[in-house]
Amino acid sequence: MTARVSLMDKMKFRGEAGSGHTVIMDAAEQFGGENAGARPMELLLIALGACTGMDVISILRKKRQEVTSYEIVVNGERADEDPRVFTTINVEHIVRGKGMDASAVGRAVGLSTDKYCPVIATLARVAEIQTSFRVEEG
């Protein structure tokens, strides 16, 4: 995997993944940016949510669960001192579907957290990762 990150203006950077997709990152105005993009640490949380979400939805589809909507809410707490790494990350999976099997959801979340998601495995080296899930009918 490769990525290229280049300065656009002030504190705004354009990141391009080897797959050709791009993302704009920027700092808040108080740090010399224009608030024109996500912060790099926010992107880590987004990456974690997408990584585990892809695992979980794939597993639930294989288990023939009828998921009608799915959201992952990721909150990170950071250390007070530089380099201000994440110390705790909470991941909540909110799965809505028809006749969902809560144990299947729990198993899928567990497999992603403990076995499949490389973003969780990477961040778990510096932060405590806490996961939960909620199943809603509909």
Phi, psi and omega in degrees: 000143176222160174212151177233131181237127181229144179291131176261308183189146179047252178247015183269129179237149174249122177255135177235124179280160177302336178282353178097355179278150183236159177214142177258134178237145180207164177262164174292158181303324181295345179249019176092004179263189179238010182056040185262007180193173179292154175278149179304321180291328174296322180295329175298317179293320177297316179299318178299312181299316180293320181298307181292324178298319178296320177297308187297313182294325177297315180295316181295324177294320177296329178275006178059038175276136182269087181274126178258335172202155185207130179223142177241121178254121183241124177238133179238138173255137184247154176297153180284336184250151179300139014271019175053050178293161172291136176254326178220136176231125177255130181238117178245123177263124178244107185247127177243138179188181181260119178062037183294143175266107183302326180292327177294321178295313179301318179295318180296316178297316179298317179296318179297313183295316188267343188228314195261324189280110180290335178291317176298315181300322180290310183290334180294347177286340180237342184229151173279124180258123178244130180239152174211165177215155178223133179249129179238143179280140174145000000 
